[in-house]
Amino acid sequence: MYKFSYDEVLDEGAPRQKESERAAIQHSIELLRRAETKGRDSIEAAEALMFLNRLWSFFIEELCKPDNVLPSDLKARIISVGLWLMREGDAIGDKRSNNFKGIIDVSQTVAEGLQ
């Protein structure tokens, strides 16, 4: 398996990379919408929250790599959004919140920014 730096991926496939990221976020949104209708105690909620957590853990890990060429201030803002999404997801999972709508809205805004 080949391993490329984030810089190489951006140089050679930025449009494809952005589309993949947007598609992953859109999938997360679909899962969250299903979970919202089924309720926070449903298997759909557990699956949606697990996917959300794994997705944003991956994004944050990529943003923290030294070879990530995005500007530091942009990386910090994206990480902040990702951490908020993960915290909100944890609050739903812990039954302290039912804020699916907030997570969906923020996720939709991020996805739109990738178009």
Helices and strands as residue ranges (DSSP letters): H 6-38, H 43-64, H 72-93, H 100-113
